[in-house]
Amino acid sequence: MTISPISFIKRYWALSLFTLVFIITLIFRFMAVDNYNVAFTPDQARDMLEIRHMAVTHTPKLIGPITDIIGLYLGPFWYYLNLIPFVISQGNPLSLVYFSIIIFHLFSIFIFIIISKKDKPLGTLSSSLLLLSPVAFLTTRFSFNANAVFYFSALFPVFLFFKSKKAALFEGILCGIILQLQAAIGILFFPIAVILYCRKDKQNRHLLPLILGFLLTLVPQIAFELNHHFLMTNALLNEFFGNSSFLGEKFSFIQIVLNRLDRFLSIFSGTTYISVVAVFSIIFLGLIISQKKSVSRQFLNTNLILIGVFFVFFLFFPYNLKDWYLYGLVPFTVYSFASALNIIWKKLSIRFISIIVFLWIIFASFSANFNYLQTIANNPSNDPSNLQNMMNTIDTVYTIAGHQSFIVYNYLPSVYDYGYQYLFWWYGTKKYGYQPAEIAYLPNVPEYIKNNQVYWTKKKTDPHITFLIIQHDQAAPKREYDWRGKFPESKEIKNLPWNTTIEKLDTLVN
C-alpha cells in the first residue's frame, strides 16, 4: 500500500519539517566556509600547532588553550576532539570547521528525538529554531573552543528529561566538557546541575553518577596542577584577590548591571530573526496561558531559570563580559522561545501567531544566509587572517621563488607567526613538496614552538632568497617600523589586497 505525499506529510509533518530545516541549514553552513573562507587567527593557528604536536609526536596533553588569565588553562578536551578531523584530513584546518558543523547537526538530531518523545511540536520547534539561530550560524563559521560551548550547552537541559544513572553520568561529563571549552561560563554548569538533581524525586536523584562524571573530566588538569605546584590555582586566586588585571579593569556595581543588561539583551536578539521585544512578548504570553504541569511550561521554566541564574552569577563577576562568554546561553533562550511558541500553538484560537512567527523566522533565516553567500561571493574577504588569503600569500611566495630554496620572515600584529608557521608546514609542503630553509618572525630568535624542528623534514637547504611577509599593523606602526629595521634594505615585490605585502631582501640575512 502506497502513501501519497500529502498523507506522508500529515503523518510525519514534524520529521518532514525538521529534515527540511536540517538539510538546508547544513548546506548553508558548508557553502559559507567553502574554499577555505574561514578565520585563521592566532587562536586557530595555536590550536593547530598544539594538535599537530599531539598527532606527530604522540604526546598526550594535560591542558588545553590558555584563558584570558595568564597561567590559567582550559582542559584538553578541545584538542582531543579536533584530533579526529586533523588525522582524517592530514592536518587541513578547514576540516575542524566541517567537523564542528557536523557535530552541531548531529546534536540537533539527538535534541529533536529526545524532546519529541515528550512533546512532538516542542521537539520540532526546539531543534529547528536552534539550527536557524543567527548565533548558530556565526559559531559554526570558524573553529574556536568558545564557539563549541553553543552546541554542547544545548544538550544540558535535554539531559534533564532522562531519569537514569547513565544519563546523570553523561550530564556530569557534559558539565566538565563545557568547563573545558569556556571557563567563564562553564564554571556554573556543574553547581546548577547538582541543584537541579537535588530537586528531583529521591529515586531519580543520581547525584553520585553526576559527580563522578564531572570529576572524570578534571583528571588531566588535576594531574597538571600536581606536577606544576598548583600553577593554575595560584593564577586564579591572584587574579581575583591579588593585583593582577589580565581580565581588565574592574567595574563598579552600576557598570556591572548596565553591562549585564546590554549583554543579555544581545543574547536574546541573537536568538531569532525577530526583535527582542517580540521574543519577550511571546515568552511572556506563553507563561500566562500555559498549564503549569505541561512539558512545555516545565521546559520554559527550566530554561528561564538557567538564564536568570547566570545573570545573577555575572553580577558578582566584576569584569567586562565578552560576547563569546555568553554563547552557551543562547540555546536556553532558543528553548524558552520554542516552548512559548509551542504553548501558543496548542491554543487553537491564537495558533496563527505561532505559524506566522515560525514561518517568518524560516524565511528571514534563509534570506539572510542567501544574502551572506552572495556577499562573500561578490566581495572576497580582505582580512589578512582569512585562511584563503593566507594560503594565497604562500602561493605567491612559492611562485616567485620558482622552486628555489628560500627563507621567510613574517610580521604579524600578534608578533608570533603561528599562522604562517603552520600553513607553510601543511599547505606549502602538501602543494609544493618542500619547505622553507628557515621560517620565523625574526632571525636568530629562541625556539617559540615546542619541538619545532621535528616538523620541518622537507627543508630545501642553501637558500637563495629571503622574503618578508608583512601583515600591516595600523594600530602600532612604530612596532612594524622597528621590525623592518632588523633587516637590510628590501624591495616590495607584491602588494596583496588583504593588507599584506611581500618584500624581497637584496641580500641573505645571516
Buried (B, 14 or more C-beta within 10 A) or exposed (E): EEEEEEEEEEEEEBBBBBBEBBEBBBEBBBBBBBEBBBBBBBBBBBBBBBBBBBBBEEEEBBBBBEBBBEBBBBBBBBBBBBBBBBEEBEBBBBBBBBBBBBBBBEBBEEBBBBBBEEBBBBBBBBBBBBBBBBBBBBBBBBBBBBBBBBBBBBBBBBBBBBEEBEBBBBBBBBBBBBBBBBBBBBBBBBEBBBEBBEEBEEEEBBBEBBBBBBBEBBEBBEEBBEEBEEBBEBBBEBBEEEEBEBBEEEBEEEEBEEBBEEBBEBBBBBBBBBEBEBBBEBBEBBBEBBEEEBBBBBBBBBBBBBBEBBBEBBEEBBBBBBEBBBBBBBBBBBBBBBBBBBBBBBBEEEEEBBEEBBEBBBEBBBEBBEEBBEEBEEEBBEBBBBBBBBBBBBBBBBEBBEEEBBBBBBBBBBBBBBBBBBBBBBBBBEEBEBBBBBBBBBEEEEEEBEEBEEBBEEBBEEBEBBBBBBBBBEEEEEEBEEBBEBBEEBEEBBEBEBBBBBBBBEEEBE
